Amino acid sequence: MTNGCRTTYFFPGLAREGIRARYVDVPSGPSRMTLLRTLPACDVVLVQRLVLGDEELALLRSKAPRLVYDVDDPIMYRSSRHWLRFSPARRRAFRRMAAAADAFLASSPLIAQEARKILPADRVFVVPSTVDAEVYRPGPPRAPGPVVLGWLGSAGTAKYLARLRRVLKAVLQKVPEARLRVVSNKFPGLEGLDLERKLWKREDEIPDLQSFDVGLLPLSDDLWTRGKGHGKLFQYLATGLPVVGSPVGIVGETVQDGVTGFLPRRASEWTSRLVQLARDAALRERLGRQARADFEARHSLQAVFPVFLKALTG
């Protein structure tokens, strides 16, 4: 049971293990209890991110002997748009849900750290918000053309890219043949930037990623961004892109500076690294090739499936 697609990526692997999985989209409001009552008995219920009441949890417990709680955002904190990150109500809800679980799936080390304050460490598993290595792959060799600095994300995260406004202007001035391509559902806060806008469509997502030469992942540094799973990081790595990202949370722990990308801290470092990559095709190719290899070995859906399976089945 989930309100997102993160865990459904594992369904084909579960089927190969002889495990039948069903996705249930859970509504809010009074109709939630009606739906929960209709769920059939099963061996495991996985709840993704939802915060349930005591009666709802008790009902799920009557349906399955094992309950797994999956969290892909640091829901115990408020998001980056709030000046006050701590929320006693959010922390209480998080603690109640974690305490009710037989196993806990965390998309980032920070979320896992919070869960281990409540549950024994051997019941907490880190499973990143990754993608299938067989589906997300590097594209065919690119024809000669402008170097594309790319960013893919939702309108809600475009504010992080907007923080790089001066850096990106400087890079495009220093390397006139470079292009900035943004793929999103909306483009707020990006006015005045010289960029190519591409409306996000699910069926175009992989070709759009393959059209990039460098993947951009700027972030603010706060409790929310340190705890998020940052799924676009793994999309970039899977498609063989060198990642230039803020050294925050799972991004800082996953990107190997100078090996699979760069982790600049200051604006001057962002500028120099992006200019360096825009001018050096061999460097882009080397970092991108290593990014893909590291993704396959450590971060892909296939690599982390055994951890997911262990959490699910115990």
C-alpha positions as CSV (number, residue, x, y, z in Angstrom):
1,M,0.0,0.0,0.0
2,T,1.6,3.2,-1.1
3,N,1.0,6.8,-2.3
4,G,3.8,6.8,-4.8
5,C,5.6,4.6,-7.3
6,R,8.9,4.1,-5.4
7,T,8.3,0.6,-4.2
8,T,6.4,-0.6,-7.3
9,Y,9.7,-0.6,-9.2
10,F,10.5,-3.7,-7.2
11,F,7.3,-5.6,-8.2
12,P,9.0,-7.5,-11.2
13,G,11.7,-8.7,-8.8
14,L,9.2,-9.8,-6.3
15,A,7.3,-11.7,-8.9
16,R,10.6,-13.6,-9.8
17,E,10.8,-14.6,-6.2
18,G,7.3,-16.0,-6.3
19,I,5.8,-13.0,-4.3
20,R,2.6,-11.4,-5.5
21,A,2.4,-7.7,-4.8
22,R,-0.6,-5.4,-5.2
23,Y,-0.5,-1.6,-5.4
24,V,-3.3,0.2,-3.6
25,D,-3.8,4.0,-3.9
26,V,-5.1,5.1,-0.5
27,P,-7.5,8.1,-0.3
28,S,-7.7,10.6,2.5
29,G,-10.8,11.3,4.6
30,P,-13.6,9.0,5.6
31,S,-13.3,6.8,2.5
32,R,-9.9,5.6,3.8
33,M,-11.3,3.4,6.5
34,T,-13.8,2.0,4.0
35,L,-11.0,1.0,1.6
36,L,-8.9,-0.5,4.4
37,R,-11.7,-2.7,5.5
38,T,-12.0,-4.2,2.0
39,L,-8.3,-5.1,1.8
40,P,-7.8,-8.9,1.7
41,A,-5.7,-10.8,4.2
42,C,-2.0,-10.9,3.2
43,D,1.4,-11.7,4.6
44,V,2.9,-8.2,4.5
45,V,1.5,-4.7,4.3
46,L,3.9,-2.0,3.2
47,V,2.8,1.6,4.0
48,Q,4.6,4.3,2.1
49,R,4.9,7.6,3.8
50,L,1.3,7.8,4.9
51,V,0.6,8.7,8.5
52,L,-2.3,6.6,9.8
53,G,-4.4,6.9,12.9
54,D,-4.5,4.2,15.7
55,E,-7.7,2.7,14.4
56,E,-6.3,2.5,10.8
57,L,-3.1,0.9,12.0
58,A,-5.0,-1.6,14.1
59,L,-7.1,-2.5,11.0
60,L,-4.0,-3.1,8.9
61,R,-2.5,-5.2,11.7
62,S,-5.6,-7.4,11.5
63,K,-4.9,-7.9,7.8
64,A,-1.3,-8.9,7.9
65,P,1.2,-10.3,10.5
66,R,4.0,-8.0,9.2
67,L,3.9,-4.2,8.7
68,V,6.7,-2.4,6.8
69,Y,6.9,1.4,6.8
70,D,8.6,3.1,3.9
71,V,9.6,6.8,4.1
72,D,11.2,8.6,1.2
73,D,11.0,12.2,2.6
74,P,12.1,13.5,6.0
75,I,8.4,13.8,7.1
76,M,9.5,14.4,10.7
77,Y,10.5,17.9,9.6
78,R,8.9,20.7,7.7
79,S,10.0,21.3,4.1
80,S,12.6,23.9,3.0
81,R,10.0,26.5,2.4
82,H,9.3,26.8,6.2
83,W,11.7,28.9,8.2
84,L,11.1,26.7,11.3
85,R,12.0,23.1,10.4
86,F,11.1,21.4,13.6
87,S,7.5,20.3,14.2
88,P,6.5,18.4,17.4
89,A,3.3,17.1,15.8
90,R,5.2,15.7,12.8
91,R,7.8,14.1,15.1
92,R,5.1,12.4,17.2
93,A,3.3,11.1,14.1
94,F,6.6,9.8,12.7
95,R,7.5,8.1,16.0
96,R,4.1,6.4,16.2
97,M,4.3,5.0,12.7
98,A,7.9,3.8,13.1
99,A,7.1,2.2,16.4
100,A,4.2,0.3,14.9
101,A,6.4,-1.2,12.1
102,D,8.2,-4.6,12.0
103,A,10.7,-3.1,9.5
104,F,11.5,0.4,8.3
105,L,12.6,1.4,4.8
106,A,14.5,4.8,4.6
107,S,15.5,6.5,1.4
108,S,18.4,8.3,3.0
109,P,20.8,7.8,5.9
110,L,19.3,10.8,7.9
111,I,15.8,9.2,7.8
112,A,17.4,5.9,8.9
113,Q,19.2,7.6,11.7
114,E,15.9,9.0,13.0
115,A,14.2,5.6,12.7
116,R,17.0,3.9,14.7
117,K,16.1,6.1,17.6
118,I,12.8,4.2,17.8
119,L,13.5,0.8,16.4
120,P,16.5,-1.7,16.7
121,A,19.1,-1.0,14.1
122,D,18.6,-4.4,12.4
123,R,15.0,-3.5,11.6
124,V,16.0,-0.3,9.7
125,F,17.1,-0.6,6.1
126,V,18.4,2.1,3.7
127,V,16.9,1.6,0.2
128,P,17.5,4.7,-2.0
129,S,14.8,6.1,-4.4
130,T,16.6,4.5,-7.3
131,V,15.7,3.3,-10.8
132,D,16.0,0.2,-12.9
133,A,19.4,-0.2,-14.5
134,E,17.8,-2.0,-17.5
135,V,15.3,0.8,-18.2
136,Y,17.4,3.9,-17.4
137,R,20.5,3.6,-19.5
138,P,23.0,5.9,-21.3
139,G,21.9,7.0,-24.7
140,P,23.6,6.3,-28.1
141,P,26.7,8.4,-28.9
142,R,25.8,12.0,-29.3
143,A,26.3,13.8,-32.6
144,P,28.6,16.8,-32.4
145,G,26.8,19.8,-31.0
146,P,26.4,22.2,-28.0
147,V,27.2,20.8,-24.6
148,V,24.0,20.5,-22.6
149,L,24.0,21.3,-18.9
150,G,20.7,19.7,-17.8
151,W,18.3,19.8,-14.9
152,L,15.2,17.7,-14.5
153,G,12.7,18.2,-11.7
154,S,9.4,19.4,-10.5
155,A,8.3,23.0,-10.1
156,G,8.6,22.7,-6.4
157,T,12.4,22.1,-6.6
158,A,13.1,24.6,-9.4
159,K,14.0,27.1,-6.6
160,Y,17.3,25.2,-6.0
161,L,18.3,25.7,-9.6
162,A,17.3,29.4,-9.4
163,R,19.9,29.8,-6.7
164,L,22.5,29.1,-9.4
165,R,21.3,32.0,-11.6
166,R,24.6,34.0,-11.4
167,V,26.7,30.9,-11.7
168,L,24.9,29.7,-14.8
169,K,25.0,33.1,-16.5
170,A,28.8,33.2,-15.9
171,V,29.3,29.7,-17.3
172,L,27.3,30.4,-20.4
173,Q,29.3,33.6,-20.9
174,K,32.6,31.7,-20.6
175,V,31.4,28.8,-22.8
176,P,29.1,30.3,-25.4
177,E,28.6,27.0,-27.1
178,A,27.1,25.5,-23.9
179,R,23.3,25.2,-23.4
180,L,21.2,25.0,-20.2
181,R,18.2,22.7,-20.7
182,V,15.5,22.4,-18.0
183,V,12.9,19.7,-18.0
184,S,10.0,20.3,-15.7
185,N,6.2,20.6,-15.3
186,K,6.6,24.4,-14.7
187,F,9.4,26.8,-14.7
188,P,9.0,29.2,-11.7
189,G,11.8,31.4,-10.6
190,L,13.9,30.9,-13.7
191,E,13.0,34.1,-15.5
192,G,16.0,35.9,-16.9
193,L,18.0,32.7,-17.4
194,D,19.0,31.8,-20.9
195,L,17.7,28.3,-21.0
196,E,15.9,25.7,-23.2
197,R,12.5,24.8,-21.6
198,K,11.2,21.3,-22.1
199,L,7.9,20.3,-20.6
200,W,8.2,17.1,-18.7
201,K,6.3,14.0,-20.0
202,R,6.7,10.6,-18.5
203,E,7.3,8.9,-21.9
204,D,10.0,11.5,-22.7
205,E,11.9,11.3,-19.4
206,I,14.6,8.9,-20.4
207,P,15.3,10.5,-23.8
208,D,15.4,13.9,-22.1
209,L,18.0,12.7,-19.6
210,Q,20.0,11.2,-22.4
211,S,20.0,14.6,-24.1
212,F,22.1,16.0,-21.2
213,D,25.9,16.0,-21.0
214,V,26.0,17.0,-17.3
215,G,23.4,16.6,-14.6
216,L,22.8,19.5,-12.2
217,L,21.7,19.0,-8.7
218,P,22.0,22.2,-6.6
219,L,20.4,22.2,-3.1
220,S,20.0,24.3,-0.1
221,D,21.5,22.8,3.1
222,D,18.8,22.1,5.6
223,L,17.2,19.2,7.5
224,W,14.7,18.6,4.6
225,T,17.3,18.4,1.8
226,R,19.7,16.4,4.0
227,G,16.9,13.8,4.4
228,K,15.3,13.6,1.0
229,G,15.9,10.7,-1.3
230,H,16.7,12.9,-4.4
231,G,15.5,10.4,-7.0
232,K,16.9,12.6,-9.9
233,L,20.4,11.8,-8.6
234,F,20.0,8.1,-9.5
235,Q,18.4,9.0,-12.8
236,Y,21.4,11.1,-13.7
237,L,23.9,8.3,-12.6
238,A,21.9,5.6,-14.4
239,T,22.0,7.5,-17.7
240,G,25.8,8.0,-17.4
241,L,25.9,11.6,-16.5
242,P,28.6,13.3,-14.5
243,V,26.7,14.9,-11.6
244,V,27.5,18.3,-10.3
245,G,25.6,18.6,-7.0
246,S,25.6,20.2,-3.6
247,P,27.4,18.0,-1.0
248,V,24.2,17.6,1.0
249,G,22.7,14.4,2.4
250,I,22.6,11.4,0.1
251,V,24.0,13.5,-2.8
252,G,27.2,14.2,-0.9
253,E,27.4,10.5,0.2
254,T,26.8,9.1,-3.3
255,V,28.7,11.3,-5.7
256,Q,32.4,10.7,-5.6
257,D,34.1,14.0,-6.0
258,G,36.3,14.0,-9.1
259,V,35.3,10.4,-9.9
260,T,31.6,10.3,-10.7
261,G,31.1,14.1,-10.6
262,F,31.8,17.1,-8.6
263,L,30.6,18.5,-5.2
264,P,31.2,22.2,-5.3
265,R,30.4,24.2,-2.1
266,R,30.9,27.9,-3.2
267,A,29.7,29.7,-6.3
268,S,33.3,30.0,-7.6
269,E,33.6,26.3,-7.4
270,W,30.4,25.7,-9.2
271,T,31.5,28.0,-12.0
272,S,34.9,26.5,-12.4
273,R,33.7,22.9,-12.4
274,L,30.9,23.5,-14.9
275,V,33.3,25.4,-17.2
276,Q,35.8,22.6,-16.9
277,L,33.2,20.0,-17.8
278,A,31.7,22.1,-20.6
279,R,35.1,22.4,-22.2
280,D,36.5,18.9,-21.7
281,A,34.6,16.1,-23.5
282,A,37.1,13.5,-22.3
283,L,36.5,14.4,-18.7
284,R,32.7,14.2,-19.2
285,E,33.0,10.8,-20.8
286,R,35.3,9.5,-18.0
287,L,33.2,10.7,-15.1
288,G,30.0,9.6,-16.8
289,R,31.2,6.1,-17.5
290,Q,32.3,5.8,-13.9
291,A,29.0,7.2,-12.7
292,R,27.1,4.5,-14.6
293,A,29.4,1.7,-13.3
294,D,29.1,2.9,-9.7
295,F,25.3,3.1,-10.1
296,E,25.1,-0.5,-11.4
297,A,27.3,-1.9,-8.7
298,R,25.9,-0.1,-5.6
299,H,22.8,2.0,-6.2
300,S,20.6,0.4,-8.9
301,L,17.3,-1.3,-8.4
302,Q,19.0,-4.6,-9.0
303,A,21.8,-3.8,-6.5
304,V,19.5,-2.8,-3.6
305,F,16.8,-5.4,-4.3
306,P,18.2,-7.9,-1.7
307,V,17.9,-5.3,1.0
308,F,14.3,-4.5,0.0
309,L,13.5,-8.2,0.0
310,K,15.0,-8.8,3.4
311,A,13.0,-5.8,4.9
312,L,9.8,-7.0,3.3
313,T,10.0,-10.7,4.3
314,G,12.1,-10.6,7.4
